[in-house]
Amino acid sequence: MSAVQQIKDERINLRLKNQAKAVLERAASLEGKTVSSFILASALQQAEQTIAEHEVMKLNAQDARAFFEALGSVKANDKLKAAFAAHDRRVTSR
């Protein structure tokens, strides 16, 4: 095994109807992938999209200005300072 290969030690099993399996096999074949690699790539893409939809907020320029103006006018009390500190401990930027 080369140094760039990663050990796959996790498994997910699922049961599905014959027709669903046939569709997955056909799609994987069209992509030149194994069923496992096709399912993994598709599931990861959907998972990343779902996470982004729940964690990313997109604002247009006008709404972004209003948001930052509102943030700039907030007086930081002890609870807000504690919340910022907790955020800094738990959240890492990408």
Secondary structure by P-SEA (a helix, b strand, c coil): cccccccccbbbbbbbcaaaaaaaaaaaaaacccaaaaaaaaaaaaaaaaaaaacbbbbcaaaaaaaaaaaaaccccaaaaaaaaaaaaccccc
